[in-house]
Amino acid sequence: MQQQVQQQQLTIDQRYIMTANQILPAIVPENPNYKDQVGTVLYEFVNQLVGQKAPKITGMLIDLPINDIQLIMQNYDLFKTRVGQANDLLAQQTGQATPQQ
């Protein structure tokens, strides 16, 4: 309970780094479940940034090369940048899917 109270007092980037660091050692090619573990951690933070697009963007992030995932898990600013890039890509694809007049 005390740990939950302490986590609530942290900024979002501090919570992200703290949470990501807990699974960082498991993000290795030898771990067949690393994408599921990363996705579980990232989803909460992606959801806070983009809302309903979170499932799609989380999926896009966990499909990145493992080295990129490791970097994202260590740097909240890089994480936000990648989420923004994925969001922009989805917006472009949505724009292309609409008929032009």
C-alpha positions as CSV (number, residue, x, y, z in Angstrom):
1,M,0.0,0.0,0.0
2,Q,2.8,2.4,0.9
3,Q,4.5,1.6,-2.4
4,Q,1.3,2.5,-4.3
5,V,1.1,5.9,-2.5
6,Q,4.7,6.6,-3.4
7,Q,4.1,5.7,-7.0
8,Q,1.2,8.0,-7.2
9,Q,3.4,10.9,-6.1
10,L,5.9,10.3,-9.0
11,T,5.7,12.1,-12.3
12,I,4.6,10.0,-15.3
13,D,8.1,9.8,-16.7
14,Q,9.5,8.6,-13.3
15,R,6.7,6.0,-13.1
16,Y,7.5,4.9,-16.7
17,I,11.2,4.5,-16.0
18,M,10.6,2.7,-12.7
19,T,8.2,0.3,-14.3
20,A,10.2,-0.3,-17.4
21,N,13.4,-1.0,-15.5
22,Q,11.6,-3.9,-13.7
23,I,11.3,-5.8,-17.0
24,L,14.3,-4.5,-18.9
25,P,16.4,-7.5,-18.0
26,A,13.8,-9.8,-19.6
27,I,13.9,-8.0,-23.0
28,V,16.3,-10.4,-24.7
29,P,16.0,-12.6,-27.8
30,E,16.1,-15.7,-25.7
31,N,12.8,-14.7,-23.9
32,P,10.0,-15.8,-26.2
33,N,7.5,-13.7,-24.1
34,Y,9.3,-10.4,-24.1
35,K,6.8,-8.8,-26.5
36,D,3.9,-9.7,-24.3
37,Q,5.7,-8.4,-21.2
38,V,6.7,-5.1,-22.9
39,G,3.2,-4.6,-24.3
40,T,1.6,-5.1,-20.9
41,V,3.9,-2.4,-19.4
42,L,3.7,0.0,-22.3
43,Y,-0.1,-0.1,-22.8
44,E,-0.9,2.0,-19.7
45,F,1.5,4.7,-20.7
46,V,0.5,4.7,-24.4
47,N,-3.1,4.9,-23.4
48,Q,-2.4,8.0,-21.3
49,L,-0.9,9.6,-24.4
50,V,-3.2,8.6,-27.2
51,G,-6.3,7.0,-25.7
52,Q,-8.3,4.7,-27.9
53,K,-5.4,4.2,-30.4
54,A,-3.4,2.6,-27.6
55,P,-3.9,-1.1,-28.6
56,K,-2.7,-0.4,-32.2
57,I,0.2,1.8,-31.2
58,T,1.3,-0.6,-28.5
59,G,1.3,-3.4,-31.1
60,M,3.4,-1.2,-33.4
61,L,5.9,-0.5,-30.7
62,I,6.4,-4.2,-29.7
63,D,7.0,-5.1,-33.3
64,L,10.1,-2.8,-33.4
65,P,13.5,-4.5,-33.4
66,I,14.5,-5.6,-29.9
67,N,17.3,-3.0,-29.7
68,D,14.8,-0.2,-30.3
69,I,12.5,-1.7,-27.7
70,Q,15.3,-1.7,-25.2
71,L,16.1,1.9,-25.9
72,I,12.5,3.0,-25.7
73,M,12.2,1.2,-22.3
74,Q,15.1,3.2,-21.0
75,N,14.1,6.7,-22.2
76,Y,10.7,8.2,-21.6
77,D,11.3,11.0,-24.1
78,L,12.2,8.5,-26.8
79,F,9.1,6.5,-25.9
80,K,6.9,9.6,-26.3
81,T,8.6,10.4,-29.7
82,R,7.9,6.8,-31.0
83,V,4.3,7.0,-29.8
84,G,3.9,10.3,-31.6
85,Q,5.4,8.9,-34.8
86,A,3.2,5.8,-34.7
87,N,0.2,8.1,-34.1
88,D,1.1,10.2,-37.1
89,L,1.5,7.1,-39.2
90,L,-1.9,5.9,-38.3
91,A,-3.4,9.4,-39.0
92,Q,-1.8,9.3,-42.5
93,Q,-3.1,5.9,-43.2
94,T,-6.6,6.9,-42.1
95,G,-6.4,10.0,-44.3
96,Q,-5.4,7.8,-47.3
97,A,-8.3,5.4,-46.6
98,T,-10.9,8.2,-47.0
99,P,-12.1,8.8,-50.5
100,Q,-10.9,12.0,-52.1
101,Q,-13.3,14.3,-53.9
